[in-house]
Amino acid sequence: MFRTVLTRVQDLDAAKATWTALLGAPTNDSPYYVGWTLGDHEVGLTPAGDQPATGPTPYWHTDDIAAAVAAVTGAGGTQEQAPQDVGGGRLVALVADGEGNQFGLIQDAT
């Protein structure tokens, strides 16, 4: 299920101000992630760094990120970013379908 949407931004403080005006105070606020929990969904901002700020990326939540990456690549997609621990055992990866449309995968810590 897609429950998380992250947007890479060049100016985290400016983007945070805009989203805070719409959604209220963030539930997570750090230099590397600002997020709002909205029911069962998460809307977040991450610094783009040297990557382009490409707009929102939906993240599919899975119980087995390695199997999900294998399914995508086995069906002609690509792994854009290998699974990595982003804190507390939560794993995040970035993949793309055969036409280059990117989406993320999240496996929460067990």
ROTORTI-976750 format. One record per atom (N, C-alpha, C): x, y, z; residue in one letter. Coordinates in nm, 3 decimals, decimal comma. Layout:
# ROTORTI-976750
+---------+---------+---------+-----+
:       x :       y :       z : res :
+---------+---------+---------+-----+
:       X :       Y :       Z :   A :
...
+---------+---------+---------+-----+
This chain:
# ROTORTI-976750
+---------+---------+---------+-----+
:       x :       y :       z : res :
+---------+---------+---------+-----+
:   0,084 :  -0,117 :   0,000 :   M :
:   0,000 :   0,000 :   0,000 :   M :
:   0,089 :   0,124 :   0,000 :   M :
:   0,055 :   0,220 :  -0,083 :   F :
:   0,126 :   0,348 :  -0,081 :   F :
:   0,073 :   0,428 :   0,037 :   F :
:   0,158 :   0,450 :   0,137 :   R :
:   0,117 :   0,526 :   0,255 :   R :
:   0,206 :   0,647 :   0,279 :   R :
:   0,315 :   0,656 :   0,207 :   T :
:   0,411 :   0,764 :   0,230 :   T :
:   0,441 :   0,834 :   0,098 :   T :
:   0,442 :   0,966 :   0,102 :   V :
:   0,481 :   1,046 :  -0,014 :   V :
:   0,590 :   1,142 :   0,033 :   V :
:   0,708 :   1,132 :  -0,029 :   L :
:   0,820 :   1,219 :   0,005 :   L :
:   0,852 :   1,310 :  -0,112 :   L :
:   0,888 :   1,432 :  -0,080 :   T :
:   0,927 :   1,529 :  -0,181 :   T :
:   1,067 :   1,580 :  -0,148 :   T :
:   1,159 :   1,565 :  -0,245 :   R :
:   1,294 :   1,622 :  -0,228 :   R :
:   1,288 :   1,769 :  -0,262 :   R :
:   1,347 :   1,850 :  -0,175 :   V :
:   1,343 :   1,995 :  -0,192 :   V :
:   1,482 :   2,054 :  -0,178 :   V :
:   1,505 :   2,165 :  -0,247 :   Q :
:   1,634 :   2,235 :  -0,237 :   Q :
:   1,643 :   2,318 :  -0,110 :   Q :
:   1,533 :   2,379 :  -0,066 :   D :
:   1,532 :   2,464 :   0,053 :   D :
:   1,432 :   2,406 :   0,153 :   D :
:   1,482 :   2,323 :   0,244 :   L :
:   1,397 :   2,253 :   0,338 :   L :
:   1,317 :   2,349 :   0,426 :   L :
:   1,381 :   2,456 :   0,472 :   D :
:   1,310 :   2,551 :   0,559 :   D :
:   1,196 :   2,621 :   0,487 :   D :
:   1,218 :   2,661 :   0,363 :   A :
:   1,112 :   2,729 :   0,287 :   A :
:   0,997 :   2,633 :   0,258 :   A :
:   1,030 :   2,510 :   0,219 :   A :
:   0,925 :   2,413 :   0,192 :   A :
:   0,850 :   2,378 :   0,320 :   A :
:   0,922 :   2,365 :   0,430 :   K :
:   0,858 :   2,334 :   0,559 :   K :
:   0,759 :   2,443 :   0,596 :   K :
:   0,794 :   2,569 :   0,574 :   A :
:   0,703 :   2,680 :   0,606 :   A :
:   0,573 :   2,669 :   0,526 :   A :
:   0,586 :   2,638 :   0,398 :   T :
:   0,468 :   2,626 :   0,312 :   T :
:   0,379 :   2,511 :   0,358 :   T :
:   0,439 :   2,394 :   0,378 :   W :
:   0,360 :   2,276 :   0,418 :   W :
:   0,303 :   2,293 :   0,559 :   W :
:   0,375 :   2,361 :   0,648 :   T :
:   0,324 :   2,384 :   0,783 :   T :
:   0,201 :   2,474 :   0,778 :   T :
:   0,200 :   2,571 :   0,689 :   A :
:   0,082 :   2,657 :   0,675 :   A :
:  -0,040 :   2,576 :   0,634 :   A :
:  -0,019 :   2,471 :   0,558 :   L :
:  -0,129 :   2,387 :   0,512 :   L :
:  -0,166 :   2,278 :   0,613 :   L :
:  -0,065 :   2,209 :   0,669 :   L :
:  -0,089 :   2,089 :   0,749 :   L :
:  -0,071 :   2,108 :   0,899 :   L :
:  -0,022 :   2,224 :   0,942 :   G :
:   0,007 :   2,244 :   1,084 :   G :
:   0,149 :   2,202 :   1,116 :   G :
:   0,180 :   2,196 :   1,245 :   A :
:   0,315 :   2,164 :   1,289 :   A :
:   0,353 :   2,022 :   1,247 :   A :
:   0,477 :   2,003 :   1,201 :   P :
:   0,520 :   1,869 :   1,161 :   P :
:   0,529 :   1,776 :   1,283 :   P :
:   0,507 :   1,648 :   1,259 :   T :
:   0,521 :   1,548 :   1,365 :   T :
:   0,666 :   1,500 :   1,375 :   T :
:   0,745 :   1,519 :   1,270 :   N :
:   0,888 :   1,490 :   1,269 :   N :
:   0,958 :   1,611 :   1,208 :   N :
:   1,060 :   1,661 :   1,277 :   D :
:   1,128 :   1,781 :   1,227 :   D :
:   1,277 :   1,770 :   1,258 :   D :
:   1,356 :   1,740 :   1,155 :   S :
:   1,500 :   1,730 :   1,170 :   S :
:   1,566 :   1,789 :   1,046 :   S :
:   1,698 :   1,806 :   1,048 :   P :
:   1,767 :   1,862 :   0,931 :   P :
:   1,761 :   1,773 :   0,808 :   P :
:   1,730 :   1,644 :   0,824 :   Y :
:   1,729 :   1,552 :   0,711 :   Y :
:   1,589 :   1,501 :   0,677 :   Y :
:   1,488 :   1,537 :   0,757 :   Y :
:   1,351 :   1,492 :   0,729 :   Y :
:   1,251 :   1,575 :   0,808 :   Y :
:   1,150 :   1,624 :   0,738 :   V :
:   1,038 :   1,692 :   0,801 :   V :
:   0,912 :   1,620 :   0,753 :   V :
:   0,831 :   1,573 :   0,847 :   G :
:   0,715 :   1,495 :   0,806 :   G :
:   0,591 :   1,523 :   0,888 :   G :
:   0,478 :   1,495 :   0,826 :   W :
:   0,347 :   1,510 :   0,888 :   W :
:   0,276 :   1,376 :   0,879 :   W :
:   0,229 :   1,326 :   0,994 :   T :
:   0,151 :   1,203 :   0,996 :   T :
:   0,004 :   1,243 :   0,986 :   T :
:  -0,061 :   1,191 :   0,883 :   L :
:  -0,201 :   1,223 :   0,857 :   L :
:  -0,279 :   1,092 :   0,856 :   L :
:  -0,331 :   1,054 :   0,971 :   G :
:  -0,397 :   0,924 :   0,981 :   G :
:  -0,295 :   0,814 :   0,960 :   G :
:  -0,319 :   0,728 :   0,861 :   D :
:  -0,227 :   0,619 :   0,829 :   D :
:  -0,125 :   0,659 :   0,723 :   D :
:  -0,118 :   0,787 :   0,689 :   H :
:  -0,029 :   0,831 :   0,581 :   H :
:   0,075 :   0,929 :   0,634 :   H :
:   0,185 :   0,936 :   0,561 :   E :
:   0,294 :   1,026 :   0,597 :   E :
:   0,327 :   1,112 :   0,474 :   E :
:   0,335 :   1,242 :   0,495 :   V :
:   0,380 :   1,336 :   0,393 :   V :
:   0,512 :   1,392 :   0,445 :   V :
:   0,617 :   1,382 :   0,364 :   G :
:   0,747 :   1,425 :   0,413 :   G :
:   0,828 :   1,502 :   0,313 :   G :
:   0,923 :   1,578 :   0,365 :   L :
:   1,018 :   1,656 :   0,286 :   L :
:   1,158 :   1,608 :   0,321 :   L :
:   1,242 :   1,590 :   0,220 :   T :
:   1,382 :   1,555 :   0,242 :   T :
:   1,469 :   1,649 :   0,160 :   T :
:   1,587 :   1,683 :   0,211 :   P :
:   1,677 :   1,769 :   0,132 :   P :
:   1,723 :   1,698 :   0,006 :   P :
:   1,719 :   1,768 :  -0,105 :   A :
:   1,761 :   1,710 :  -0,233 :   A :
:   1,912 :   1,697 :  -0,242 :   A :
:   1,984 :   1,780 :  -0,171 :   G :
:   2,130 :   1,776 :  -0,179 :   G :
:   2,175 :   1,803 :  -0,321 :   G :
:   2,260 :   1,716 :  -0,374 :   D :
:   2,309 :   1,735 :  -0,511 :   D :
:   2,221 :   1,664 :  -0,614 :   D :
:   2,108 :   1,608 :  -0,570 :   Q :
:   2,014 :   1,544 :  -0,662 :   Q :
:   1,910 :   1,647 :  -0,704 :   Q :
:   1,846 :   1,626 :  -0,817 :   P :
:   1,741 :   1,719 :  -0,858 :   P :
:   1,619 :   1,706 :  -0,767 :   P :
:   1,552 :   1,816 :  -0,744 :   A :
:   1,426 :   1,816 :  -0,670 :   A :
:   1,317 :   1,780 :  -0,771 :   A :
:   1,283 :   1,652 :  -0,776 :   T :
:   1,198 :   1,600 :  -0,883 :   T :
:   1,049 :   1,598 :  -0,851 :   T :
:   1,010 :   1,642 :  -0,735 :   G :
:   0,870 :   1,637 :  -0,698 :   G :
:   0,838 :   1,516 :  -0,613 :   G :
:   0,712 :   1,492 :  -0,587 :   P :
:   0,672 :   1,385 :  -0,495 :   P :
:   0,705 :   1,246 :  -0,547 :   P :
:   0,743 :   1,158 :  -0,455 :   T :
:   0,768 :   1,018 :  -0,484 :   T :
:   0,683 :   0,934 :  -0,389 :   T :
:   0,594 :   0,850 :  -0,443 :   P :
:   0,516 :   0,762 :  -0,356 :   P :
:   0,601 :   0,645 :  -0,308 :   P :
:   0,577 :   0,600 :  -0,186 :   Y :
:   0,650 :   0,488 :  -0,128 :   Y :
:   0,554 :   0,376 :  -0,092 :   Y :
:   0,581 :   0,257 :  -0,145 :   W :
:   0,503 :   0,137 :  -0,118 :   W :
:   0,560 :   0,069 :   0,006 :   W :
:   0,475 :   0,040 :   0,102 :   H :
:   0,519 :  -0,029 :   0,223 :   H :
:   0,511 :  -0,180 :   0,202 :   H :
:   0,619 :  -0,249 :   0,239 :   T :
:   0,630 :  -0,392 :   0,217 :   T :
:   0,691 :  -0,459 :   0,339 :   T :
:   0,662 :  -0,586 :   0,357 :   D :
:   0,722 :  -0,663 :   0,466 :   D :
:   0,857 :  -0,721 :   0,427 :   D :
:   0,890 :  -0,722 :   0,296 :   D :
:   1,014 :  -0,782 :   0,247 :   D :
:   1,069 :  -0,697 :   0,133 :   D :
:   1,154 :  -0,600 :   0,167 :   I :
:   1,203 :  -0,505 :   0,068 :   I :
:   1,291 :  -0,574 :  -0,037 :   I :
:   1,369 :  -0,675 :   0,003 :   A :
:   1,454 :  -0,745 :  -0,094 :   A :
:   1,368 :  -0,816 :  -0,199 :   A :
:   1,260 :  -0,879 :  -0,155 :   A :
:   1,171 :  -0,947 :  -0,250 :   A :
:   1,100 :  -0,847 :  -0,340 :   A :
:   1,064 :  -0,731 :  -0,286 :   A :
:   0,997 :  -0,629 :  -0,367 :   A :
:   1,091 :  -0,573 :  -0,473 :   A :
:   1,217 :  -0,546 :  -0,436 :   V :
:   1,317 :  -0,499 :  -0,534 :   V :
:   1,336 :  -0,605 :  -0,641 :   V :
:   1,346 :  -0,732 :  -0,601 :   A :
:   1,365 :  -0,841 :  -0,697 :   A :
:   1,245 :  -0,852 :  -0,791 :   A :
:   1,125 :  -0,832 :  -0,739 :   A :
:   1,006 :  -0,839 :  -0,825 :   A :
:   1,007 :  -0,728 :  -0,929 :   A :
:   1,043 :  -0,607 :  -0,886 :   V :
:   1,046 :  -0,493 :  -0,979 :   V :
:   1,153 :  -0,515 :  -1,086 :   V :
:   1,274 :  -0,551 :  -1,045 :   T :
:   1,382 :  -0,568 :  -1,143 :   T :
:   1,355 :  -0,691 :  -1,231 :   T :
:   1,293 :  -0,794 :  -1,177 :   G :
:   1,260 :  -0,911 :  -1,256 :   G :
:   1,154 :  -0,884 :  -1,362 :   G :
:   1,075 :  -0,779 :  -1,340 :   A :
:   0,970 :  -0,743 :  -1,435 :   A :
:   1,016 :  -0,634 :  -1,532 :   A :
:   1,147 :  -0,606 :  -1,535 :   G :
:   1,200 :  -0,508 :  -1,630 :   G :
:   1,227 :  -0,370 :  -1,571 :   G :
:   1,202 :  -0,354 :  -1,442 :   G :
:   1,232 :  -0,227 :  -1,375 :   G :
:   1,377 :  -0,220 :  -1,334 :   G :
:   1,415 :  -0,113 :  -1,267 :   T :
:   1,553 :  -0,095 :  -1,223 :   T :
:   1,556 :  -0,055 :  -1,077 :   T :
:   1,667 :  -0,088 :  -1,013 :   Q :
:   1,692 :  -0,040 :  -0,878 :   Q :
:   1,769 :   0,090 :  -0,889 :   Q :
:   1,713 :   0,198 :  -0,842 :   E :
:   1,776 :   0,329 :  -0,850 :   E :
:   1,861 :   0,358 :  -0,726 :   E :
:   1,817 :   0,306 :  -0,611 :   Q :
:   1,890 :   0,323 :  -0,485 :   Q :
:   1,870 :   0,194 :  -0,405 :   Q :
:   1,979 :   0,131 :  -0,366 :   A :
:   1,971 :   0,007 :  -0,290 :   A :
:   1,905 :   0,031 :  -0,155 :   A :
:   1,843 :  -0,071 :  -0,098 :   P :
:   1,786 :  -0,055 :   0,036 :   P :
:   1,891 :  -0,006 :   0,136 :   P :
:   1,852 :   0,091 :   0,215 :   Q :
:   1,941 :   0,143 :   0,318 :   Q :
:   1,862 :   0,171 :   0,444 :   Q :
:   1,927 :   0,154 :   0,557 :   D :
:   1,864 :   0,180 :   0,686 :   D :
:   1,865 :   0,331 :   0,708 :   D :
:   1,747 :   0,389 :   0,726 :   V :
:   1,736 :   0,533 :   0,746 :   V :
:   1,713 :   0,567 :   0,893 :   V :
:   1,729 :   0,468 :   0,978 :   G :
:   1,716 :   0,489 :   1,122 :   G :
:   1,618 :   0,393 :   1,185 :   G :
:   1,657 :   0,336 :   1,295 :   G :
:   1,569 :   0,249 :   1,369 :   G :
:   1,534 :   0,120 :   1,299 :   G :
:   1,612 :   0,080 :   1,200 :   G :
:   1,584 :  -0,043 :   1,128 :   G :
:   1,490 :  -0,029 :   1,011 :   G :
:   1,443 :   0,092 :   0,985 :   R :
:   1,355 :   0,115 :   0,868 :   R :
:   1,441 :   0,117 :   0,743 :   R :
:   1,404 :   0,032 :   0,646 :   L :
:   1,477 :   0,024 :   0,520 :   L :
:   1,400 :   0,096 :   0,410 :   L :
:   1,474 :   0,168 :   0,327 :   V :
:   1,414 :   0,245 :   0,217 :   V :
:   1,495 :   0,218 :   0,091 :   V :
:   1,426 :   0,197 :  -0,020 :   A :
:   1,490 :   0,179 :  -0,151 :   A :
:   1,413 :   0,261 :  -0,254 :   A :
:   1,477 :   0,288 :  -0,366 :   L :
:   1,414 :   0,359 :  -0,476 :   L :
:   1,427 :   0,272 :  -0,600 :   L :
:   1,315 :   0,250 :  -0,669 :   V :
:   1,312 :   0,168 :  -0,790 :   V :
:   1,239 :   0,245 :  -0,900 :   V :
:   1,243 :   0,191 :  -1,021 :   A :
:   1,171 :   0,253 :  -1,132 :   A :
:   1,111 :   0,142 :  -1,218 :   A :
:   0,998 :   0,172 :  -1,279 :   D :
:   0,939 :   0,075 :  -1,371 :   D :
:   1,014 :   0,079 :  -1,503 :   D :
:   0,971 :   0,000 :  -1,599 :   G :
:   1,039 :  -0,010 :  -1,728 :   G :
:   1,042 :   0,118 :  -1,807 :   G :
:   0,958 :   0,215 :  -1,772 :   E :
:   0,957 :   0,344 :  -1,842 :   E :
:   1,028 :   0,453 :  -1,764 :   E :
:   1,088 :   0,417 :  -1,651 :   G :
:   1,165 :   0,513 :  -1,573 :   G :
:   1,087 :   0,587 :  -1,466 :   G :
:   0,960 :   0,551 :  -1,443 :   N :
:   0,881 :   0,615 :  -1,338 :   N :
:   0,926 :   0,562 :  -1,202 :   N :
:   0,975 :   0,652 :  -1,118 :   Q :
:   1,031 :   0,611 :  -0,991 :   Q :
:   0,925 :   0,601 :  -0,883 :   Q :
:   0,946 :   0,504 :  -0,794 :   F :
:   0,869 :   0,497 :  -0,670 :   F :
:   0,957 :   0,430 :  -0,566 :   F :
:   0,922 :   0,452 :  -0,442 :   G :
:   1,003 :   0,400 :  -0,333 :   G :
:   0,942 :   0,279 :  -0,269 :   G :
:   1,025 :   0,211 :  -0,193 :   L :
:   0,984 :   0,095 :  -0,113 :   L :
:   1,027 :   0,120 :   0,030 :   L :
:   0,943 :   0,086 :   0,127 :   I :
:   0,975 :   0,100 :   0,268 :   I :
:   0,944 :  -0,031 :   0,338 :   I :
:   1,040 :  -0,075 :   0,418 :   Q :
:   1,016 :  -0,188 :   0,508 :   Q :
:   1,042 :  -0,138 :   0,648 :   Q :
:   0,938 :  -0,138 :   0,731 :   D :
:   0,953 :  -0,092 :   0,868 :   D :
:   1,026 :  -0,197 :   0,950 :   D :
:   1,091 :  -0,152 :   1,055 :   A :
:   1,163 :  -0,243 :   1,145 :   A :
:   1,065 :  -0,341 :   1,206 :   A :
:   1,114 :  -0,462 :   1,228 :   T :
:   1,026 :  -0,564 :   1,288 :   T :
:   1,056 :  -0,582 :   1,434 :   T :
+---------+---------+---------+-----+
